[in-house]
Amino acid sequence: MSRIAPVFKREFTEAVGARSFLIGTILGPLLMIGIFAVQFLIIAKSGGGEHDVVILDASGRGLGPLVEQTLETLRRWQGRAQQVEQLRRRR
């Protein structure tokens, strides 16, 4: 076990001291932040609001009506959640 520690220490310092490790350590998180920022900007510029959704079911399995029903159910739940929020604000 005593022989492993110096080898581990040298390999670790070699890996951490490499230029590619430092570049990856800095650019990796910046790249991730950039990706999220671009998504946020795209959503912010689109203005939100209501959008029309077209469901094309080429499989013939009847998934179109199922998706439509699910979306309608979600829309009703959202409306109920807004009603509850309005009632809470009135109190």
N, C-alpha and C positions, 0 to 999 in steps of 0.2 A: 504494500500500500504506500510505503514511503517513496517508492520510485515513480508512482503515478502522479503525485502532486506537482513536481517540477515540470513534467511533460505537459500536464493539463494547463499549468500556468503559462508556459511558453506558447502553446497552441492558442490559448485564449488571447494573449497579448498580440500574437501575430494576426489573428482574425479581427480583433477590435482595432488594431492599429492600421489596418488596410484602408486605402483610400475609398474603395468600393463600399466598405461597411459604413464609413462616415457619410458618403453621399447618399446611400440608401436610408440611413437613419434620419437624415434631414429631408430628403426629397420624398420619401414614402408617405409620411404624414401630410406634407404639403400637397402632394398629389391627391390624397383622399379628401382633404379639405377643399381643394379646387373642384373636384367632381361634385361634392355636395353643394358648393356655392353656385356652380353652373346650373344644377337642377333647381335650386331655390330661385335663381334669377329668371329662369324660363317660366316657372310657375307664377312668379310675381308679375311678369310681363304679360302673361296670357289673360290676366284679369279675373280668373275664376269664373263664377257664375254657372249657369246651366249650359249643358252641351247636349247635342243630339247624339245618340248612340244607335248605330245600325248593327243588327245581329244577323249574320249570314250563316246558315246552317247547311253546309254542303254534305255533311255526313249522312243525312237522312235518318238520324237517330232521335230527332225531336228535341235537340238540345236548345234550340232557339226559344221556344215557349218556356222552357224551364229557366233559362237565364233571364228572360223577360219577367217572369213571375218573381224570381229572386230579387231583381232590381226594384220591382214595384214594392215588394215587402220592405226592402231597405229604405226606400223613399218614404213609406208610411211611418216606419220607426223613427226616421229622422224628423218627420213632421211632429210626431208625438213628443220627441225629446225637446223640440223647440217650444211646444206648448207647455211642457213641464217647466222649462227654464223661464218662460214668461210668467207663469204662476209664482215661481219662486221670487222673481224680481218684484212682484206686486206686494209681497208680504213685508 
